[in-house]
Amino acid sequence: MSAHLRTRPLALLRSAALSRLPARLLAAIALARSRHDLRKLDDRLLRDIGLTRAEALSEAERAPWDAPAHWKG
């Protein structure tokens, strides 16, 4: 098998991964923004959504790429 045929699947894989990069980047930015907004909610609003201040702060501290698998559709 020629070297070209062996490396082509890798090139296609890289291309597919790069094509998903903008969507993943936008999702990470949106998640970071949501977590930032969560930090700013007052205790009454946190109670309305069923979270304690400690839970909200813990969630807000998570990294943008640290999302549950079911969010990563």
mmCIF file of the N, C-alpha and C atoms, coordinates in Angstrom:
data_MODEL
# 
_entry.id   MODEL 
# 
loop_
_atom_site.group_PDB 
_atom_site.id 
_atom_site.type_symbol 
_atom_site.label_atom_id 
_atom_site.label_alt_id 
_atom_site.label_comp_id 
_atom_site.label_asym_id 
_atom_site.label_entity_id 
_atom_site.label_seq_id 
_atom_site.pdbx_PDB_ins_code 
_atom_site.Cartn_x 
_atom_site.Cartn_y 
_atom_site.Cartn_z 
_atom_site.occupancy 
_atom_site.B_iso_or_equiv 
_atom_site.pdbx_formal_charge 
_atom_site.auth_seq_id 
_atom_site.auth_comp_id 
_atom_site.auth_asym_id 
_atom_site.auth_atom_id 
_atom_site.pdbx_PDB_model_num 
ATOM 1   N N  . MET A 1 1  ? 0.855   -1.178 0.000  1.00 0.00 ? 1  MET A N  1 
ATOM 2   C CA . MET A 1 1  ? 0.000   0.000  0.000  1.00 0.00 ? 1  MET A CA 1 
ATOM 3   C C  . MET A 1 1  ? 0.896   1.235  0.000  1.00 0.00 ? 1  MET A C  1 
ATOM 4   N N  . SER A 1 2  ? 0.557   2.225  -0.790 1.00 0.00 ? 2  SER A N  1 
ATOM 5   C CA . SER A 1 2  ? 1.396   3.418  -0.876 1.00 0.00 ? 2  SER A CA 1 
ATOM 6   C C  . SER A 1 2  ? 1.215   4.288  0.364  1.00 0.00 ? 2  SER A C  1 
ATOM 7   N N  . ALA A 1 3  ? 2.188   5.119  0.618  1.00 0.00 ? 3  ALA A N  1 
ATOM 8   C CA . ALA A 1 3  ? 2.129   6.016  1.772  1.00 0.00 ? 3  ALA A CA 1 
ATOM 9   C C  . ALA A 1 3  ? 0.954   6.978  1.645  1.00 0.00 ? 3  ALA A C  1 
ATOM 10  N N  . HIS A 1 4  ? 0.648   7.383  0.423  1.00 0.00 ? 4  HIS A N  1 
ATOM 11  C CA . HIS A 1 4  ? -0.465  8.315  0.202  1.00 0.00 ? 4  HIS A CA 1 
ATOM 12  C C  . HIS A 1 4  ? -1.788  7.703  0.666  1.00 0.00 ? 4  HIS A C  1 
ATOM 13  N N  . LEU A 1 5  ? -2.016  6.452  0.377  1.00 0.00 ? 5  LEU A N  1 
ATOM 14  C CA . LEU A 1 5  ? -3.264  5.804  0.766  1.00 0.00 ? 5  LEU A CA 1 
ATOM 15  C C  . LEU A 1 5  ? -3.350  5.596  2.270  1.00 0.00 ? 5  LEU A C  1 
ATOM 16  N N  . ARG A 1 6  ? -2.207  5.400  2.912  1.00 0.00 ? 6  ARG A N  1 
ATOM 17  C CA . ARG A 1 6  ? -2.228  5.217  4.363  1.00 0.00 ? 6  ARG A CA 1 
ATOM 18  C C  . ARG A 1 6  ? -2.452  6.528  5.106  1.00 0.00 ? 6  ARG A C  1 
ATOM 19  N N  . THR A 1 7  ? -1.984  7.651  4.593  1.00 0.00 ? 7  THR A N  1 
ATOM 20  C CA . THR A 1 7  ? -2.118  8.921  5.297  1.00 0.00 ? 7  THR A CA 1 
ATOM 21  C C  . THR A 1 7  ? -3.417  9.640  4.962  1.00 0.00 ? 7  THR A C  1 
ATOM 22  N N  . ARG A 1 8  ? -4.056  9.276  3.881  1.00 0.00 ? 8  ARG A N  1 
ATOM 23  C CA . ARG A 1 8  ? -5.298  9.961  3.494  1.00 0.00 ? 8  ARG A CA 1 
ATOM 24  C C  . ARG A 1 8  ? -6.383  9.862  4.574  1.00 0.00 ? 8  ARG A C  1 
ATOM 25  N N  . PRO A 1 9  ? -6.644  8.710  5.196  1.00 0.00 ? 9  PRO A N  1 
ATOM 26  C CA . PRO A 1 9  ? -7.659  8.682  6.254  1.00 0.00 ? 9  PRO A CA 1 
ATOM 27  C C  . PRO A 1 9  ? -7.333  9.631  7.400  1.00 0.00 ? 9  PRO A C  1 
ATOM 28  N N  . LEU A 1 10 ? -6.057  9.791  7.726  1.00 0.00 ? 10 LEU A N  1 
ATOM 29  C CA . LEU A 1 10 ? -5.675  10.730 8.779  1.00 0.00 ? 10 LEU A CA 1 
ATOM 30  C C  . LEU A 1 10 ? -6.000  12.165 8.364  1.00 0.00 ? 10 LEU A C  1 
ATOM 31  N N  . ALA A 1 11 ? -5.754  12.484 7.110  1.00 0.00 ? 11 ALA A N  1 
ATOM 32  C CA . ALA A 1 11 ? -6.065  13.821 6.615  1.00 0.00 ? 11 ALA A CA 1 
ATOM 33  C C  . ALA A 1 11 ? -7.565  14.072 6.667  1.00 0.00 ? 11 ALA A C  1 
ATOM 34  N N  . LEU A 1 12 ? -8.351  13.077 6.307  1.00 0.00 ? 12 LEU A N  1 
ATOM 35  C CA . LEU A 1 12 ? -9.806  13.234 6.365  1.00 0.00 ? 12 LEU A CA 1 
ATOM 36  C C  . LEU A 1 12 ? -10.278 13.405 7.800  1.00 0.00 ? 12 LEU A C  1 
ATOM 37  N N  . LEU A 1 13 ? -9.684  12.652 8.720  1.00 0.00 ? 13 LEU A N  1 
ATOM 38  C CA . LEU A 1 13 ? -10.042 12.754 10.129 1.00 0.00 ? 13 LEU A CA 1 
ATOM 39  C C  . LEU A 1 13 ? -9.714  14.146 10.652 1.00 0.00 ? 13 LEU A C  1 
ATOM 40  N N  . ARG A 1 14 ? -8.549  14.638 10.305 1.00 0.00 ? 14 ARG A N  1 
ATOM 41  C CA . ARG A 1 14 ? -8.165  15.982 10.737 1.00 0.00 ? 14 ARG A CA 1 
ATOM 42  C C  . ARG A 1 14 ? -9.117  17.018 10.161 1.00 0.00 ? 14 ARG A C  1 
ATOM 43  N N  . SER A 1 15 ? -9.472  16.852 8.908  1.00 0.00 ? 15 SER A N  1 
ATOM 44  C CA . SER A 1 15 ? -10.386 17.785 8.256  1.00 0.00 ? 15 SER A CA 1 
ATOM 45  C C  . SER A 1 15 ? -11.744 17.791 8.951  1.00 0.00 ? 15 SER A C  1 
ATOM 46  N N  . ALA A 1 16 ? -12.257 16.617 9.286  1.00 0.00 ? 16 ALA A N  1 
ATOM 47  C CA . ALA A 1 16 ? -13.551 16.525 9.972  1.00 0.00 ? 16 ALA A CA 1 
ATOM 48  C C  . ALA A 1 16 ? -13.461 17.165 11.356 1.00 0.00 ? 16 ALA A C  1 
ATOM 49  N N  . ALA A 1 17 ? -12.374 16.924 12.059 1.00 0.00 ? 17 ALA A N  1 
ATOM 50  C CA . ALA A 1 17 ? -12.208 17.509 13.392 1.00 0.00 ? 17 ALA A CA 1 
ATOM 51  C C  . ALA A 1 17 ? -12.129 19.027 13.300 1.00 0.00 ? 17 ALA A C  1 
ATOM 52  N N  . LEU A 1 18 ? -11.433 19.527 12.303 1.00 0.00 ? 18 LEU A N  1 
ATOM 53  C CA . LEU A 1 18 ? -11.325 20.972 12.134 1.00 0.00 ? 18 LEU A CA 1 
ATOM 54  C C  . LEU A 1 18 ? -12.660 21.595 11.755 1.00 0.00 ? 18 LEU A C  1 
ATOM 55  N N  . SER A 1 19 ? -13.464 20.877 10.997 1.00 0.00 ? 19 SER A N  1 
ATOM 56  C CA . SER A 1 19 ? -14.751 21.435 10.596 1.00 0.00 ? 19 SER A CA 1 
ATOM 57  C C  . SER A 1 19 ? -15.695 21.554 11.789 1.00 0.00 ? 19 SER A C  1 
ATOM 58  N N  . ARG A 1 20 ? -15.495 20.736 12.816 1.00 0.00 ? 20 ARG A N  1 
ATOM 59  C CA . ARG A 1 20 ? -16.324 20.808 14.030 1.00 0.00 ? 20 ARG A CA 1 
ATOM 60  C C  . ARG A 1 20 ? -15.807 21.829 15.034 1.00 0.00 ? 20 ARG A C  1 
ATOM 61  N N  . LEU A 1 21 ? -14.603 22.313 14.824 1.00 0.00 ? 21 LEU A N  1 
ATOM 62  C CA . LEU A 1 21 ? -13.980 23.225 15.778 1.00 0.00 ? 21 LEU A CA 1 
ATOM 63  C C  . LEU A 1 21 ? -14.802 24.491 16.024 1.00 0.00 ? 21 LEU A C  1 
ATOM 64  N N  . PRO A 1 22 ? -15.303 25.182 15.000 1.00 0.00 ? 22 PRO A N  1 
ATOM 65  C CA . PRO A 1 22 ? -16.087 26.398 15.287 1.00 0.00 ? 22 PRO A CA 1 
ATOM 66  C C  . PRO A 1 22 ? -17.314 26.116 16.157 1.00 0.00 ? 22 PRO A C  1 
ATOM 67  N N  . ALA A 1 23 ? -18.028 25.052 15.890 1.00 0.00 ? 23 ALA A N  1 
ATOM 68  C CA . ALA A 1 23 ? -19.212 24.729 16.684 1.00 0.00 ? 23 ALA A CA 1 
ATOM 69  C C  . ALA A 1 23 ? -18.823 24.403 18.128 1.00 0.00 ? 23 ALA A C  1 
ATOM 70  N N  . ARG A 1 24 ? -17.751 23.661 18.300 1.00 0.00 ? 24 ARG A N  1 
ATOM 71  C CA . ARG A 1 24 ? -17.305 23.318 19.661 1.00 0.00 ? 24 ARG A CA 1 
ATOM 72  C C  . ARG A 1 24 ? -16.826 24.558 20.408 1.00 0.00 ? 24 ARG A C  1 
ATOM 73  N N  . LEU A 1 25 ? -16.150 25.440 19.704 1.00 0.00 ? 25 LEU A N  1 
ATOM 74  C CA . LEU A 1 25 ? -15.676 26.667 20.319 1.00 0.00 ? 25 LEU A CA 1 
ATOM 75  C C  . LEU A 1 25 ? -16.853 27.541 20.744 1.00 0.00 ? 25 LEU A C  1 
ATOM 76  N N  . LEU A 1 26 ? -17.842 27.681 19.880 1.00 0.00 ? 26 LEU A N  1 
ATOM 77  C CA . LEU A 1 26 ? -19.033 28.454 20.227 1.00 0.00 ? 26 LEU A CA 1 
ATOM 78  C C  . LEU A 1 26 ? -19.787 27.835 21.401 1.00 0.00 ? 26 LEU A C  1 
ATOM 79  N N  . ALA A 1 27 ? -19.862 26.519 21.439 1.00 0.00 ? 27 ALA A N  1 
ATOM 80  C CA . ALA A 1 27 ? -20.533 25.840 22.556 1.00 0.00 ? 27 ALA A CA 1 
ATOM 81  C C  . ALA A 1 27 ? -19.776 26.080 23.862 1.00 0.00 ? 27 ALA A C  1 
ATOM 82  N N  . ALA A 1 28 ? -18.454 26.036 23.818 1.00 0.00 ? 28 ALA A N  1 
ATOM 83  C CA . ALA A 1 28 ? -17.653 26.277 25.021 1.00 0.00 ? 28 ALA A CA 1 
ATOM 84  C C  . ALA A 1 28 ? -17.821 27.710 25.502 1.00 0.00 ? 28 ALA A C  1 
ATOM 85  N N  . ILE A 1 29 ? -17.874 28.655 24.570 1.00 0.00 ? 29 ILE A N  1 
ATOM 86  C CA . ILE A 1 29 ? -18.074 30.060 24.935 1.00 0.00 ? 29 ILE A CA 1 
ATOM 87  C C  . ILE A 1 29 ? -19.451 30.255 25.558 1.00 0.00 ? 29 ILE A C  1 
ATOM 88  N N  . ALA A 1 30 ? -20.470 29.641 24.966 1.00 0.00 ? 30 ALA A N  1 
ATOM 89  C CA . ALA A 1 30 ? -21.830 29.757 25.507 1.00 0.00 ? 30 ALA A CA 1 
ATOM 90  C C  . ALA A 1 30 ? -21.914 29.148 26.905 1.00 0.00 ? 30 ALA A C  1 
ATOM 91  N N  . LEU A 1 31 ? -21.267 28.016 27.112 1.00 0.00 ? 31 LEU A N  1 
ATOM 92  C CA . LEU A 1 31 ? -21.277 27.366 28.416 1.00 0.00 ? 31 LEU A CA 1 
ATOM 93  C C  . LEU A 1 31 ? -20.559 28.235 29.451 1.00 0.00 ? 31 LEU A C  1 
ATOM 94  N N  . ALA A 1 32 ? -19.429 28.811 29.073 1.00 0.00 ? 32 ALA A N  1 
ATOM 95  C CA . ALA A 1 32 ? -18.696 29.690 29.988 1.00 0.00 ? 32 ALA A CA 1 
ATOM 96  C C  . ALA A 1 32 ? -19.551 30.908 30.348 1.00 0.00 ? 32 ALA A C  1 
ATOM 97  N N  . ARG A 1 33 ? -20.251 31.456 29.383 1.00 0.00 ? 33 ARG A N  1 
ATOM 98  C CA . ARG A 1 33 ? -21.113 32.615 29.629 1.00 0.00 ? 33 ARG A CA 1 
ATOM 99  C C  . ARG A 1 33 ? -22.268 32.231 30.569 1.00 0.00 ? 33 ARG A C  1 
ATOM 100 N N  . SER A 1 34 ? -22.854 31.070 30.348 1.00 0.00 ? 34 SER A N  1 
ATOM 101 C CA . SER A 1 34 ? -23.948 30.615 31.218 1.00 0.00 ? 34 SER A CA 1 
ATOM 102 C C  . SER A 1 34 ? -23.466 30.410 32.648 1.00 0.00 ? 34 SER A C  1 
ATOM 103 N N  . ARG A 1 35 ? -22.296 29.833 32.779 1.00 0.00 ? 35 ARG A N  1 
ATOM 104 C CA . ARG A 1 35 ? -21.749 29.617 34.121 1.00 0.00 ? 35 ARG A CA 1 
ATOM 105 C C  . ARG A 1 35 ? -21.424 30.949 34.791 1.00 0.00 ? 35 ARG A C  1 
ATOM 106 N N  . HIS A 1 36 ? -20.957 31.919 34.026 1.00 0.00 ? 36 HIS A N  1 
ATOM 107 C CA . HIS A 1 36 ? -20.686 33.253 34.570 1.00 0.00 ? 36 HIS A CA 1 
ATOM 108 C C  . HIS A 1 36 ? -21.990 33.889 35.055 1.00 0.00 ? 36 HIS A C  1 
ATOM 109 N N  . ASP A 1 37 ? -23.039 33.761 34.262 1.00 0.00 ? 37 ASP A N  1 
ATOM 110 C CA . ASP A 1 37 ? -24.343 34.310 34.644 1.00 0.00 ? 37 ASP A CA 1 
ATOM 111 C C  . ASP A 1 37 ? -24.902 33.611 35.880 1.00 0.00 ? 37 ASP A C  1 
ATOM 112 N N  . LEU A 1 38 ? -24.670 32.320 36.000 1.00 0.00 ? 38 LEU A N  1 
ATOM 113 C CA . LEU A 1 38 ? -25.133 31.562 37.162 1.00 0.00 ? 38 LEU A CA 1 
ATOM 114 C C  . LEU A 1 38 ? -24.531 32.128 38.447 1.00 0.00 ? 38 LEU A C  1 
ATOM 115 N N  . ARG A 1 39 ? -23.289 32.530 38.377 1.00 0.00 ? 39 ARG A N  1 
ATOM 116 C CA . ARG A 1 39 ? -22.592 33.091 39.533 1.00 0.00 ? 39 ARG A CA 1 
ATOM 117 C C  . ARG A 1 39 ? -23.282 34.375 40.025 1.00 0.00 ? 39 ARG A C  1 
ATOM 118 N N  . LYS A 1 40 ? -23.902 35.099 39.111 1.00 0.00 ? 40 LYS A N  1 
ATOM 119 C CA . LYS A 1 40 ? -24.503 36.400 39.458 1.00 0.00 ? 40 LYS A CA 1 
ATOM 120 C C  . LYS A 1 40 ? -25.937 36.304 39.988 1.00 0.00 ? 40 LYS A C  1 
ATOM 121 N N  . LEU A 1 41 ? -26.549 35.115 39.949 1.00 0.00 ? 41 LEU A N  1 
ATOM 122 C CA . LEU A 1 41 ? -27.927 34.983 40.427 1.00 0.00 ? 41 LEU A CA 1 
ATOM 123 C C  . LEU A 1 41 ? -27.996 35.165 41.941 1.00 0.00 ? 41 LEU A C  1 
ATOM 124 N N  . ASP A 1 42 ? -29.062 35.814 42.396 1.00 0.00 ? 42 ASP A N  1 
ATOM 125 C CA . ASP A 1 42 ? -29.232 35.964 43.844 1.00 0.00 ? 42 ASP A CA 1 
ATOM 126 C C  . ASP A 1 42 ? -29.822 34.676 44.428 1.00 0.00 ? 42 ASP A C  1 
ATOM 127 N N  . ASP A 1 43 ? -29.838 34.614 45.751 1.00 0.00 ? 43 ASP A N  1 
ATOM 128 C CA . ASP A 1 43 ? -30.273 33.387 46.432 1.00 0.00 ? 43 ASP A CA 1 
ATOM 129 C C  . ASP A 1 43 ? -31.722 33.006 46.106 1.00 0.00 ? 43 ASP A C  1 
ATOM 130 N N  . ARG A 1 44 ? -32.591 33.993 45.930 1.00 0.00 ? 44 ARG A N  1 
ATOM 131 C CA . ARG A 1 44 ? -33.990 33.699 45.599 1.00 0.00 ? 44 ARG A CA 1 
ATOM 132 C C  . ARG A 1 44 ? -34.084 33.011 44.236 1.00 0.00 ? 44 ARG A C  1 
ATOM 133 N N  . LEU A 1 45 ? -33.360 33.516 43.264 1.00 0.00 ? 45 LEU A N  1 
ATOM 134 C CA . LEU A 1 45 ? -33.388 32.897 41.935 1.00 0.00 ? 45 LEU A CA 1 
ATOM 135 C C  . LEU A 1 45 ? -32.742 31.513 41.956 1.00 0.00 ? 45 LEU A C  1 
ATOM 136 N N  . LEU A 1 46 ? -31.691 31.358 42.737 1.00 0.00 ? 46 LEU A N  1 
ATOM 137 C CA . LEU A 1 46 ? -31.069 30.038 42.850 1.00 0.00 ? 46 LEU A CA 1 
ATOM 138 C C  . LEU A 1 46 ? -32.043 29.032 43.466 1.00 0.00 ? 46 LEU A C  1 
ATOM 139 N N  . ARG A 1 47 ? -32.787 29.460 44.484 1.00 0.00 ? 47 ARG A N  1 
ATOM 140 C CA . ARG A 1 47 ? -33.797 28.569 45.064 1.00 0.00 ? 47 ARG A CA 1 
ATOM 141 C C  . ARG A 1 47 ? -34.840 28.180 44.024 1.00 0.00 ? 47 ARG A C  1 
ATOM 142 N N  . ASP A 1 48 ? -35.223 29.140 43.171 1.00 0.00 ? 48 ASP A N  1 
ATOM 143 C CA . ASP A 1 48 ? -36.220 28.864 42.123 1.00 0.00 ? 48 ASP A CA 1 
ATOM 144 C C  . ASP A 1 48 ? -35.765 27.757 41.173 1.00 0.00 ? 48 ASP A C  1 
ATOM 145 N N  . ILE A 1 49 ? -34.465 27.678 40.939 1.00 0.00 ? 49 ILE A N  1 
ATOM 146 C CA . ILE A 1 49 ? -33.965 26.633 40.032 1.00 0.00 ? 49 ILE A CA 1 
ATOM 147 C C  . ILE A 1 49 ? -33.401 25.432 40.790 1.00 0.00 ? 49 ILE A C  1 
ATOM 148 N N  . GLY A 1 50 ? -33.551 25.461 42.110 1.00 0.00 ? 50 GLY A N  1 
ATOM 149 C CA . GLY A 1 50 ? -33.180 24.296 42.908 1.00 0.00 ? 50 GLY A CA 1 
ATOM 150 C C  . GLY A 1 50 ? -31.703 24.145 43.189 1.00 0.00 ? 50 GLY A C  1 
ATOM 151 N N  . LEU A 1 51 ? -30.984 25.266 43.256 1.00 0.00 ? 51 LEU A N  1 
ATOM 152 C CA . LEU A 1 51 ? -29.550 25.206 43.553 1.00 0.00 ? 51 LEU A CA 1 
ATOM 153 C C  . LEU A 1 51 ? -29.231 26.009 44.802 1.00 0.00 ? 51 LEU A C  1 
ATOM 154 N N  . THR A 1 52 ? -28.208 25.564 45.508 1.00 0.00 ? 52 THR A N  1 
ATOM 155 C CA . THR A 1 52 ? -27.680 26.348 46.619 1.00 0.00 ? 52 THR A CA 1 
ATOM 156 C C  . THR A 1 52 ? -26.595 27.271 46.078 1.00 0.00 ? 52 THR A C  1 
ATOM 157 N N  . ARG A 1 53 ? -26.214 28.247 46.868 1.00 0.00 ? 53 ARG A N  1 
ATOM 158 C CA . ARG A 1 53 ? -25.120 29.149 46.465 1.00 0.00 ? 53 ARG A CA 1 
ATOM 159 C C  . ARG A 1 53 ? -23.844 28.331 46.226 1.00 0.00 ? 53 ARG A C  1 
ATOM 160 N N  . ALA A 1 54 ? -23.567 27.373 47.097 1.00 0.00 ? 54 ALA A N  1 
ATOM 161 C CA . ALA A 1 54 ? -22.360 26.547 46.957 1.00 0.00 ? 54 ALA A CA 1 
ATOM 162 C C  . ALA A 1 54 ? -22.390 25.744 45.658 1.00 0.00 ? 54 ALA A C  1 
ATOM 163 N N  . GLU A 1 55 ? -23.546 25.179 45.305 1.00 0.00 ? 55 GLU A N  1 
ATOM 164 C CA . GLU A 1 55 ? -23.665 24.415 44.062 1.00 0.00 ? 55 GLU A CA 1 
ATOM 165 C C  . GLU A 1 55 ? -23.468 25.323 42.844 1.00 0.00 ? 55 GLU A C  1 
ATOM 166 N N  . ALA A 1 56 ? -24.040 26.512 42.903 1.00 0.00 ? 56 ALA A N  1 
ATOM 167 C CA . ALA A 1 56 ? -23.905 27.456 41.791 1.00 0.00 ? 56 ALA A CA 1 
ATOM 168 C C  . ALA A 1 56 ? -22.455 27.875 41.613 1.00 0.00 ? 56 ALA A C  1 
ATOM 169 N N  . LEU A 1 57 ? -21.783 28.170 42.715 1.00 0.00 ? 57 LEU A N  1 
ATOM 170 C CA . LEU A 1 57 ? -20.376 28.576 42.627 1.00 0.00 ? 57 LEU A CA 1 
ATOM 171 C C  . LEU A 1 57 ? -19.498 27.429 42.146 1.00 0.00 ? 57 LEU A C  1 
ATOM 172 N N  . SER A 1 58 ? -19.808 26.225 42.589 1.00 0.00 ? 58 SER A N  1 
ATOM 173 C CA . SER A 1 58 ? -19.057 25.058 42.138 1.00 0.00 ? 58 SER A CA 1 
ATOM 174 C C  . SER A 1 58 ? -19.204 24.868 40.632 1.00 0.00 ? 58 SER A C  1 
ATOM 175 N N  . GLU A 1 59 ? -20.421 24.996 40.134 1.00 0.00 ? 59 GLU A N  1 
ATOM 176 C CA . GLU A 1 59 ? -20.670 24.872 38.697 1.00 0.00 ? 59 GLU A CA 1 
ATOM 177 C C  . GLU A 1 59 ? -19.988 26.002 37.928 1.00 0.00 ? 59 GLU A C  1 
ATOM 178 N N  . ALA A 1 60 ? -20.039 27.200 38.477 1.00 0.00 ? 60 ALA A N  1 
ATOM 179 C CA . ALA A 1 60 ? -19.444 28.357 37.806 1.00 0.00 ? 60 ALA A CA 1 
ATOM 180 C C  . ALA A 1 60 ? -17.926 28.234 37.682 1.00 0.00 ? 60 ALA A C  1 
ATOM 181 N N  . GLU A 1 61 ? -17.306 27.504 38.578 1.00 0.00 ? 61 GLU A N  1 
ATOM 182 C CA . GLU A 1 61 ? -15.852 27.343 38.567 1.00 0.00 ? 61 GLU A CA 1 
ATOM 183 C C  . GLU A 1 61 ? -15.362 26.304 37.544 1.00 0.00 ? 61 GLU A C  1 
ATOM 184 N N  . ARG A 1 62 ? -16.267 25.502 37.023 1.00 0.00 ? 62 ARG A N  1 
ATOM 185 C CA . ARG A 1 62 ? -15.855 24.447 36.084 1.00 0.00 ? 62 ARG A CA 1 
ATOM 186 C C  . ARG A 1 62 ? -15.336 25.057 34.784 1.00 0.00 ? 62 ARG A C  1 
ATOM 187 N N  . ALA A 1 63 ? -14.437 24.360 34.148 1.00 0.00 ? 63 ALA A N  1 
ATOM 188 C CA . ALA A 1 63 ? -13.862 24.825 32.879 1.00 0.00 ? 63 ALA A CA 1 
ATOM 189 C C  . ALA A 1 63 ? -14.891 24.735 31.753 1.00 0.00 ? 63 ALA A C  1 
ATOM 190 N N  . PRO A 1 64 ? -14.774 25.591 30.738 1.00 0.00 ? 64 PRO A N  1 
ATOM 191 C CA . PRO A 1 64 ? -15.739 25.578 29.634 1.00 0.00 ? 64 PRO A CA 1 
ATOM 192 C C  . PRO A 1 64 ? -15.836 24.234 28.916 1.00 0.00 ? 64 PRO A C  1 
ATOM 193 N N  . TRP A 1 65 ? -14.752 23.498 28.862 1.00 0.00 ? 65 TRP A N  1 
ATOM 194 C CA . TRP A 1 65 ? -14.770 22.204 28.166 1.00 0.00 ? 65 TRP A CA 1 
ATOM 195 C C  . TRP A 1 65 ? -15.255 21.076 29.066 1.00 0.00 ? 65 TRP A C  1 
ATOM 196 N N  . ASP A 1 66 ? -15.479 21.378 30.336 1.00 0.00 ? 66 ASP A N  1 
ATOM 197 C CA . ASP A 1 66 ? -15.936 20.373 31.301 1.00 0.00 ? 66 ASP A CA 1 
ATOM 198 C C  . ASP A 1 66 ? -17.472 20.359 31.331 1.00 0.00 ? 66 ASP A C  1 
ATOM 199 N N  . ALA A 1 67 ? -18.066 19.707 30.350 1.00 0.00 ? 67 ALA A N  1 
ATOM 200 C CA . ALA A 1 67 ? -19.519 19.637 30.248 1.00 0.00 ? 67 ALA A CA 1 
ATOM 201 C C  . ALA A 1 67 ? -19.950 18.169 30.283 1.00 0.00 ? 67 ALA A C  1 
ATOM 202 N N  . PRO A 1 68 ? -21.135 17.905 30.810 1.00 0.00 ? 68 PRO A N  1 
ATOM 203 C CA . PRO A 1 68 ? -21.624 16.530 30.802 1.00 0.00 ? 68 PRO A CA 1 
ATOM 204 C C  . PRO A 1 68 ? -21.705 15.974 29.378 1.00 0.00 ? 68 PRO A C  1 
ATOM 205 N N  . ALA A 1 69 ? -21.475 14.703 29.249 1.00 0.00 ? 69 ALA A N  1 
ATOM 206 C CA . ALA A 1 69 ? -21.456 14.073 27.908 1.00 0.00 ? 69 ALA A CA 1 
ATOM 207 C C  . ALA A 1 69 ? -22.766 14.270 27.162 1.00 0.00 ? 69 ALA A C  1 
ATOM 208 N N  . HIS A 1 70 ? -23.904 14.259 27.878 1.00 0.00 ? 70 HIS A N  1 
ATOM 209 C CA . HIS A 1 70 ? -25.186 14.407 27.185 1.00 0.00 ? 70 HIS A CA 1 
ATOM 210 C C  . HIS A 1 70 ? -25.397 15.814 26.637 1.00 0.00 ? 70 HIS A C  1 
ATOM 211 N N  . TRP A 1 71 ? -24.568 16.789 27.035 1.00 0.00 ? 71 TRP A N  1 
ATOM 212 C CA . TRP A 1 71 ? -24.643 18.133 26.468 1.00 0.00 ? 71 TRP A CA 1 
ATOM 213 C C  . TRP A 1 71 ? -23.857 18.228 25.166 1.00 0.00 ? 71 TRP A C  1 
ATOM 214 N N  . LYS A 1 72 ? -22.952 17.278 24.965 1.00 0.00 ? 72 LYS A N  1 
ATOM 215 C CA . LYS A 1 72 ? -22.045 17.335 23.810 1.00 0.00 ? 72 LYS A CA 1 
ATOM 216 C C  . LYS A 1 72 ? -22.618 16.548 22.650 1.00 0.00 ? 72 LYS A C  1 
ATOM 217 N N  . GLY A 1 73 ? -23.753 16.959 22.166 1.00 0.00 ? 73 GLY A N  1 
ATOM 218 C CA . GLY A 1 73 ? -24.450 16.245 21.109 1.00 0.00 ? 73 GLY A CA 1 
ATOM 219 C C  . GLY A 1 73 ? -23.751 16.059 19.887 1.00 0.00 ? 73 GLY A C  1 
# 
